[in-house]
Amino acid sequence: MPDFGFPAQPRQALIRSTVSNLRDRSDDARVAAVTERFADVTRELDGRVDELMQIEKSIRDLQGYADAIALSEGRAATSQRALDQIRTSAQEISDASTVLRTNGTDQNFETLSGQARGQLNSVIASLNTTFAGRALFAGDAVDTTPIANIDTIMAASVPVLEAAAGANAAYTDLQIEFFGAGNTFETSLYAGGANDAPVTEVGPGERVDYGVRADEDPMRQVLFNMTVLAAAFDKSNAIDDTFREDLLITASEGLRNSIDAVTQVQGRLGTAEARIATVKSRNIASEASLTLTYNDIAGADAFTAAISLNELESQLEVAFATTARLANLSLANFR
């Protein structure tokens, strides 16, 4: 008996291929209609693929900078709060000592020394502040605790004050230990790094240094003068009683002067914060612009894609119907 029409096997292969193609095109159209992006960007764009890939890389880079900026903002803000606490502690003791100098008694001064010890402890805690696992005032030794505890500081300082022959000598001798190169502060009281913390890259070509070290002069001034105040009227030590009040007066004046220096450090840090904010705004604007460009290149028209999807689904329905009819053909269909 002769064969009629196409051989069965090639005919079925052609139908399967047609249906598969329609399904793939329908899936692509569905993706474009829902996401407004081509499912296969490479096929749609031809020669602009390299351009699109470069834009995509730039967007990823900016998003990476966003993480660095968030970390920098957190570290800088935490550092500012710590400096606020240091300045407040210094201001409170300075104000209290000013009042006592006019009408204070030995008992009042002894109370002030106790308060100074408490505020010194607060200053130490502030300088040992960490954020995201990094010591903020330790310079490049970010995994260390920069300032020794109050007992260590007092143990190293009080004997120097006790050994002096007068208030001026006591103040000067301890000052040398806090500020002289290679002396007590650098060898025993400060354990941070000698260099600044690593700068942070927050944008293309934008590196911001927002670090403050605990061994900077303003920080040493606060620590030094508060240590003197804490010891001046602590009757448990052997400082000569005849110069305790003079020692307290000199230290309170030094502490008052250090407040302005801490404020200047805060201003420097504030400048860095402002720069971080500027770079952040610029990065956001750049990312938005690049995203618009990316969408212009890779974006699909959702309305057109929806129409195409509707047409392809209709063609699929016809293909399925045709397949069903062909599968049910028999000699009876030709009568």
C-alpha positions in Angstrom: 0.0 0.0 0.0 1.5 3.4 -1.0 2.3 6.0 1.8 0.3 9.2 1.8 1.6 12.6 3.1 4.8 13.0 5.1 6.5 10.0 6.7 5.3 9.8 10.3 8.7 10.2 12.0 9.9 13.4 10.3 6.4 14.8 10.7 6.4 14.3 14.4 9.9 15.7 14.8 8.9 18.8 12.9 5.8 19.3 15.1 7.9 18.7 18.3 10.5 21.2 17.1 7.8 23.8 16.3 6.1 23.4 19.7 9.4 23.6 21.6 10.3 26.8 19.7 6.9 28.3 20.5 7.3 27.3 24.2 10.8 28.9 24.4 9.6 32.1 22.8 6.5 32.2 25.1 8.8 31.8 28.2 11.0 34.6 26.9 8.0 36.9 26.3 6.5 36.1 29.7 9.8 37.1 31.4 9.9 40.3 29.4 6.3 41.1 30.2 6.8 40.6 33.9 10.3 41.9 34.5 10.6 44.4 31.6 14.0 42.7 30.8 14.9 40.5 27.9 15.3 36.9 28.9 18.2 36.5 26.6 20.0 39.8 26.6 22.9 38.6 24.4 20.6 37.5 21.6 18.7 40.8 21.7 21.5 43.2 21.9 24.1 41.9 19.4 27.0 44.4 19.5 26.1 46.2 22.8 26.7 43.3 25.1 30.2 44.5 26.1 28.8 47.9 26.8 26.1 46.4 29.0 28.5 44.2 30.9 30.7 47.3 31.7 27.7 49.1 33.0 26.7 46.1 35.1 30.2 46.0 36.6 30.1 49.7 37.4 26.8 49.2 39.2 28.2 46.3 41.2 31.3 48.3 42.1 29.1 51.2 43.4 27.0 48.7 45.4 30.3 47.4 46.9 31.3 50.9 47.9 27.9 51.3 49.7 29.0 48.6 52.2 32.3 50.4 52.8 30.5 53.7 53.2 28.0 52.2 55.7 30.9 50.8 57.7 32.8 54.1 57.6 29.7 56.0 58.7 29.2 53.7 61.6 32.9 54.0 62.7 32.9 57.8 62.4 29.6 58.3 64.2 30.8 56.0 67.0 34.1 57.8 67.3 32.2 61.1 67.5 30.0 59.8 70.3 33.2 58.7 72.2 34.8 62.1 71.7 31.6 63.7 72.9 31.8 61.7 76.1 35.5 62.6 76.5 34.7 66.3 76.1 31.7 66.1 78.4 33.8 64.4 81.1 36.5 67.0 80.8 34.0 69.8 80.9 32.2 68.5 84.0 35.4 68.2 86.0 36.7 71.5 84.8 33.5 73.3 85.8 33.5 71.6 89.2 37.1 72.6 89.9 36.4 76.2 89.0 33.6 76.3 91.6 35.8 74.7 94.2 38.7 77.1 93.7 36.6 80.0 95.1 35.0 78.4 98.1 36.2 74.8 98.4 37.5 72.9 101.4 39.9 70.0 101.6 36.9 67.7 101.8 35.4 69.2 98.7 38.6 68.8 96.8 38.9 65.2 97.9 35.4 64.7 96.5 36.5 66.3 93.3 39.5 63.9 93.0 37.1 61.0 93.4 34.9 62.4 90.7 37.9 62.9 88.5 38.8 59.3 88.9 35.4 58.2 87.8 35.5 60.5 84.8 39.0 59.3 83.9 37.6 55.7 83.9 34.9 57.0 81.5 37.5 58.6 79.2 39.5 55.4 79.1 36.5 53.4 78.2 35.7 55.9 75.4 39.2 55.7 74.0 38.9 51.9 74.0 35.7 51.9 72.0 35.3 49.3 69.3 33.0 49.1 66.3 32.6 46.0 64.1 35.5 44.3 65.7 37.9 47.3 65.2 39.4 49.4 68.0 38.6 53.0 66.8 41.4 54.8 68.6 44.2 52.3 68.2 45.6 53.5 65.0 46.8 50.7 62.7 46.8 48.2 65.6 43.1 47.8 65.1 42.9 44.6 67.1 44.4 46.0 70.4 43.0 47.9 73.4 44.9 51.1 73.1 44.7 52.6 76.7 45.6 50.7 79.9 43.1 50.5 82.7 42.9 53.1 85.4 44.8 51.1 88.0 47.8 50.8 85.7 47.7 54.5 84.9 47.5 55.6 88.5 50.2 53.1 89.6 52.5 54.6 87.0 51.7 58.2 87.7 51.3 58.6 91.5 54.9 57.8 92.4 56.1 60.5 90.0 53.9 63.0 91.8 54.9 61.8 95.2 58.6 62.1 94.5 58.4 65.8 93.4 59.5 68.7 95.6 56.7 71.0 94.7 53.5 71.4 92.6 55.2 72.7 89.5 57.8 70.0 89.6 55.2 67.3 90.1 53.1 68.5 87.2 56.1 68.9 84.9 57.6 65.6 85.8 54.5 63.7 85.1 53.9 65.7 81.9 57.2 64.5 80.7 56.2 60.9 81.3 53.0 61.4 79.3 54.4 63.4 76.4 58.1 62.5 76.2 59.1 60.1 73.4 59.7 56.6 74.7 58.5 57.5 78.2 55.8 55.9 80.4 52.8 56.7 78.3 54.3 55.2 75.1 55.8 52.2 76.8 53.2 51.3 79.4 49.9 53.2 79.0 49.3 53.2 75.2 49.3 49.9 73.3 47.9 51.1 70.0 49.7 51.5 66.7 52.2 54.3 65.9 50.5 54.9 62.5 47.0 55.9 61.6 44.3 53.3 60.8 44.0 52.2 57.2 42.1 54.7 55.1 38.8 53.5 53.5 38.0 53.6 49.8 34.4 54.8 49.5 34.2 55.6 45.8 36.3 55.4 42.6 39.5 57.2 43.6 37.9 58.4 46.8 39.8 57.4 50.0 38.8 58.9 53.4 40.9 59.1 56.5 38.6 59.4 59.5 40.7 57.8 62.2 41.6 59.4 65.6 44.3 57.9 67.8 44.3 57.7 71.5 47.9 58.9 71.6 47.2 62.2 69.9 48.1 65.3 71.9 44.5 66.2 72.9 43.8 62.7 74.2 47.0 62.7 76.2 46.2 66.1 77.6 42.8 64.9 78.9 44.3 61.7 80.3 47.2 63.5 81.9 45.3 66.3 83.6 42.5 63.9 84.8 45.1 61.6 86.2 46.7 64.6 88.1 43.2 65.7 89.3 42.3 62.1 90.4 45.5 61.9 92.5 45.8 65.5 93.8 43.4 65.0 96.8 43.5 61.3 97.1 44.6 61.0 100.7 45.7 57.4 100.2 48.8 58.5 98.4 51.9 60.3 99.8 51.7 63.5 97.7 52.9 66.5 99.9 49.8 68.1 101.4 51.3 71.5 101.0 51.1 71.5 97.2 48.0 69.3 96.6 45.7 72.3 96.0 48.2 74.0 93.6 48.6 70.8 91.8 44.8 70.5 91.4 44.5 74.1 90.2 47.2 73.6 87.5 45.7 70.4 86.3 42.2 71.9 86.1 43.5 74.7 84.0 45.2 72.3 81.7 42.1 70.2 81.5 40.1 73.3 80.5 42.5 74.0 77.7 42.3 70.4 76.4 38.6 70.7 75.8 39.1 73.1 72.9 41.7 70.6 71.5 39.2 67.8 71.6 36.6 69.9 69.9 39.1 70.6 67.1 39.6 66.8 66.7 35.8 66.5 66.5 35.8 69.1 63.8 38.4 67.2 61.8 36.3 64.1 62.1 33.2 66.0 61.1 35.0 67.1 57.9 35.7 63.5 57.1 32.0 62.6 57.8 30.9 65.4 55.5 33.1 64.0 52.7 31.8 60.5 53.2 28.2 61.9 52.9 29.1 63.7 49.7 30.7 60.6 48.1 27.7 58.6 49.2 25.3 61.0 47.5 27.4 61.0 44.4 27.6 57.2 44.3 23.8 56.9 44.7 23.3 59.4 41.8 25.8 57.5 39.6 24.2 54.2 40.4 20.7 55.6 39.5 22.0 57.0 36.3 23.8 53.8 35.3 20.7 51.8 36.2 18.6 53.9 33.9 21.1 53.5 31.1 21.2 49.7 31.7 17.4 49.5 31.6 17.3 51.6 28.4 19.7 49.1 26.8 18.5 45.8 28.3 14.9 46.7 29.0 12.0 45.2 27.1 8.7 46.9 26.5 6.2 45.1 28.7 3.2 46.0 26.6 4.8 44.7 23.4 6.0 41.6 25.2 2.5 41.0 26.5 1.0 41.2 23.0 3.7 38.9 21.7 3.0 36.5 24.5 -0.7 36.4 23.7 0.1 35.7 20.0 2.5 32.9 20.9 0.1 31.3 23.3 -2.5 31.3 20.5 0.0 29.7 18.1 0.7 27.1 20.8 -2.9 26.3 21.2 -3.2 25.8 17.4 0.0 23.6 17.5 -1.4 21.5 20.3 -4.8 21.1 18.5 -3.0 20.1 15.3 -0.9 17.6 17.2 -4.0 16.0 18.7 -5.8 15.8 15.4 -2.8 14.2 13.7 -2.4 11.7 16.5 -6.0 10.6 16.0 -5.8 10.2 12.2 -7.1 6.9 10.8 -8.4 5.6 7.4 -11.9 6.5 8.6 -10.9 10.2 8.5 -10.5 9.9 4.7 -13.9 8.5 3.9 
